[in-house]
Amino acid sequence: MELALASAIGVLAAIGIYLMLRARSFDVILGLTFLSYATNLLIFAGGRLREGMPPVLEDGVAADLAHHTDPLPQALVLTAIVIAFAMTAVSLVLAMRSRADNRSDHVDAHETVEEEAPAPEDRA
C-alpha cells in the first residue's frame, strides 16, 4: 500500500512539474492542480496509513495511536483541498483575463500574434 501511495505521489508531482514548465497558462494551472494533489497525498501519508481505524476517540478504547488514526493530517488535507479549489478558481479568472487582454495564452505574453485585419469602417 505504501509503495502504491509513494508511486502515486511521485507520478502526480512529476506531471505537475512538467506541466508547470510549459508555456501556456492553462497548462501551468493544471500543473499547479496536480502538484496540490501530490502535496495532499503527501500530507495524508504523513499521518500513517491505518485501515479500519477511526480518527475519533471512542469509549472503552485506549486513546493512543495504536487504536486510532491521527486526525490532524486529515483535517489539514481537507483545508488544503478548499484552499486549492479557491486558488484554481482565481488562477483561471486571471488566465482568462490575461488571454482577453493580450490575445495570447502564453505565460509571458510574448508569443507572436498575427495582426488582425482592420474593420471596414476603419479603412479610408
C-alpha positions in Angstrom: 0.0 0.0 0.0 2.8 2.4 0.9 4.6 1.7 -2.4 1.4 2.5 -4.4 0.9 5.7 -2.5 4.5 6.7 -2.9 4.3 6.0 -6.6 1.1 8.0 -7.0 2.7 10.9 -5.2 5.8 10.7 -7.4 3.8 10.5 -10.6 1.5 13.4 -9.7 4.4 15.5 -8.7 6.3 14.7 -12.0 3.2 15.5 -14.0 2.7 18.8 -12.1 6.3 19.9 -12.6 6.2 19.0 -16.3 3.0 21.0 -16.8 4.2 24.0 -14.8 7.3 24.3 -17.1 5.0 24.6 -20.2 4.4 28.0 -21.8 0.6 28.0 -21.8 -1.3 29.4 -18.9 -3.8 26.5 -18.8 -1.0 24.0 -18.6 0.6 25.9 -15.7 -2.8 26.0 -13.8 -3.3 22.3 -14.5 0.3 21.6 -13.2 -0.4 23.5 -10.0 -3.5 21.4 -9.5 -1.6 18.1 -10.0 1.1 19.4 -7.6 -1.5 20.3 -5.0 -2.9 16.7 -5.3 0.5 15.3 -4.7 1.0 17.5 -1.7 -2.4 16.5 -0.3 -1.4 12.8 -0.6 2.0 13.5 1.0 0.3 15.2 4.0 -2.2 12.4 4.2 0.6 9.8 4.1 2.4 11.6 6.9 -0.4 10.5 9.3 0.4 6.8 8.6 -1.9 4.6 6.7 -4.2 2.8 9.0 -7.0 0.7 7.6 -10.2 0.4 9.6 -9.1 2.7 12.4 -11.3 5.6 13.4 -9.9 9.1 13.7 -12.1 10.0 16.7 -11.9 8.8 20.3 -14.4 6.2 21.4 -15.5 5.0 24.9 -13.8 1.8 26.0 -10.8 2.1 23.6 -7.4 3.4 24.7 -6.6 6.9 23.5 -3.3 6.2 21.7 -2.3 5.9 18.1 -2.2 2.1 18.2 -6.0 2.1 18.2 -6.8 5.3 16.3 -5.7 7.3 13.2 -4.1 10.7 13.6 -6.9 13.2 12.7 -4.6 16.1 12.1 -3.4 15.2 8.6 -7.0 14.5 7.5 -8.0 18.0 8.7 -5.0 19.6 7.0 -5.8 17.8 3.7 -9.5 18.9 3.9 -8.4 22.5 4.4 -5.8 22.2 1.6 -8.5 21.0 -0.8 -10.6 24.0 -0.1 -7.7 26.4 -0.5 -6.5 24.7 -3.7 -10.0 24.9 -5.2 -10.2 28.7 -4.4 -6.6 29.2 -5.8 -7.5 27.3 -9.0 -10.7 29.4 -9.5 -8.7 32.7 -9.0 -5.9 31.5 -11.3 -8.5 30.6 -14.0 -10.1 34.0 -13.8 -6.6 35.7 -14.1 -5.7 33.5 -17.0 -8.9 34.3 -18.9 -8.4 38.0 -18.3 -4.8 37.8 -19.5 -6.0 35.9 -22.6 -8.5 38.6 -23.3 -6.1 41.5 -22.7 -3.0 40.0 -24.5 -4.8 37.9 -27.2 -2.4 35.1 -26.2 -2.5 32.1 -23.9 1.3 32.3 -23.5 2.5 32.7 -19.9 4.9 35.6 -20.7 2.5 37.0 -23.4 5.4 37.3 -25.9 4.0 34.8 -28.4 3.8 36.2 -31.9 0.2 37.3 -32.7 -0.9 37.8 -36.2 -2.2 41.2 -36.9 -6.0 41.4 -37.3 -7.4 42.9 -40.5 -8.9 46.3 -39.8 -12.6 46.7 -39.8 -14.2 48.0 -43.0 -15.2 51.3 -41.4 -11.6 51.9 -40.3 -10.3 51.8 -43.9 -10.3 55.1 -45.6 
